[in-house]
Amino acid sequence: MPYTLTSPWRHEEDIRKSRFLAQASPVATPEEALAWFARVGDASATHNCWAYRIGDAYRFNDDGEPGGTAGRPILQAIDGQGCDRVAVVVTRWYGGIKLGAGGLARAYGGSAAECLRLAPRTPIVAMGRLGMHCDFAELALVSARVRELGGEIERETFVADGADIVVSAPLDRIETIEGRVVDITRGRVQPRRLD
């Protein structure tokens, strides 16, 4: 099961006199990730290397470090920690000792992995949506059962003969909710999948 972060997180460490600051944040879109990189990167630092993963979309940047020694190891750390919808930037202040290609990859990837390991996480739960129309007499009962089964009433629109409601719930609960609503209303309410 993939995880995302519940809030931004920072981790700092010194590696052979260079200072590495890893910062991670939950993001929903590539544009949000790029805007976050622009905000948190430090222009006075030697390098601001970054990567993000949002589902199948990913991107990384070495920011002047030798190719493949910074951005890709950060992306591998994101994937290795089982994260998704996450952006990580590792800022380096050069301390005078060259680390070599392997050392750079270990430093960038290790800083990113440790940051993500320590960050507060939450599982990403696949959600589904149902639409249904209820008479006024059945609305309270349907709403109560939906909530008991782990669903949320996303929208409720009152019309002349009842209410149109949209329910969101974890995908693995959708079929159970559909069946229960049909049972308790004796088939008068027929949920339909919206996604």
Sequence and secondary structure as in RCSB ss.txt:
>XXXX:A:sequence
MPYTLTSPWRHEEDIRKSRFLAQASPVATPEEALAWFARVGDASATHNCWAYRIGDAYRFNDDGEPGGTAGRPIL
QAIDGQGCDRVAVVVTRWYGGIKLGAGGLARAYGGSAAECLRLAPRTPIVAMGRLGMHCDFAELALVSARVRELG
GEIERETFVADGADIVVSAPLDRIETIEGRVVDITRGRVQPRRLD
>XXXX:A:secstr
  EEESS EEEEEEETTEEEEEEEEE SSHHHHHHHHHHH  TTSSEEEEEEEETTEEEEE TTSSTTSSHHHHH
HHHHHTTB SEEEEEEEE  S   HHHHHHHHHHHHHHHHHHHS EEE   EEEEEEEE HHHHHHHHHHHHHTT
 EEEEEEEETTEEEEEEEEEHHHHHHHHHHHHHHTTTS   EE  
